[in-house]
């Protein structure tokens, strides 16, 4: 519960991003205490993550229209990471992203491995 509270600023940002993404469907994932929003568009992600199918911000998971098999499971791993490292996970994630890129990012590797899905980048 403490990690949920500490991640509340990120979760709030996730809710705002969800509203700007035109939510179509909403579900609560009890085990991870996360809100899953199926959205019409992740148009704003084109600024930094072209081709992104889904994103996790705090305890909010946004699934875009082009999600593939196992994408939800992948995003649930990111919720676990937020829970394990409250407050600092996004900072650590972006440091890793800058140093090693997306595909070599250890947090993405963990999510792909646990979710058993595949990166289909360009």
N, C-alpha and C positions, 0 to 999 in steps of 0.2 A: 504494500500500500504506500510505503514511503517513496518508492521509486515513481509510482503513479503521480504523487503530489509533486515531486521534484521535476518531473517531466511535463507538468501542466503548461508551462509557457510554450513548449514545442507543440503540445497537443492543441492548444488554442490556435496557434498558427496553422496547424493542420486542418482545424475546423474552418478557418477563414479560407484557406486554399480550396477546401472541399466546396464551399459555397460558390467560389469563383469558377469552379469546374463543372457546374450545373449537375448536381446530384440527381440520379434517376432512381436509385435503390439504396436502402440502408439496412445494415444488419449489425448486431452486437455479437462479438466473439467472446464468450464468457471466460474461457481458459486464459486468454491473453489480456482480458479487460481492454479490448480495443474495438473501435467503431470502424466498420468497413463500409465505404461509400463506393458504389458503382457509379461512375460519373460519365457524362456525355463527352467531355473533352478535357484533356490535360494540356490545353493550348499554351499555358504559361511555362510549361516545362521546356518548350522549344528554345527558350532563352539559354538554357544550360545543359539540357539532356535530351537532345534530339532523338526521337524514336523511343523514348521511355514509355513503357506500358503501364507502369504502376509506381507508386511512391509511398513511403511511410514517413510520417512526420509526427513524432511523439507516439501517441496511441491511436493515431488516425491512419487508416490505410485507404488510399485512393486507387481504385482500379479503373483504368481507362478503357475505351472501347475495343482496343486491340490486345487485350490480355490473352495469354496462352496458358496451356495446362501447367499447373504447379506455380503460377505467379503468386497466387494468394499465399501458399505455403512459404514461398520465398520472402514475401513481405512480413509474414508472421515471425520469421527468424529475425528480421530487423526490429520488430517490437520486442523480442527477447533481448536483443542487444541494447535497446533503450532501457530495458528493465535492469539488465546487469550493470550498466554504466550510466546511471541517471545523471542528468545535467551535462556530462562531458562527452557522451557518445557522438553527437553531431560534430563536435570539434575534432575528436579523434578520427572520425570517418573522413572528414575533409582533408585533414593532414595526410592521411593514408592515400586519399584520392590524388592529391597534388604530387606526392612523392612517387607513387607507383602506377597511377592511372586506374581506370575503372576495373578492368578485367583482372589486374594483379592486386587489387585492394583486398586485404585479408578479410574484411567484413563482407564483401561481396562473395568471395570464395567460400566462406562459411555458409552464407545463405544459399548459394547454388548447390553446395554439397548436401546440406541438410534437407533442402526442398527437392533435391534430385531433379532440378530443371537445368536448362541449357541457355547459355548466353548466345543471342543471335544478333550481335552487333554488326555494324557496318564499317 
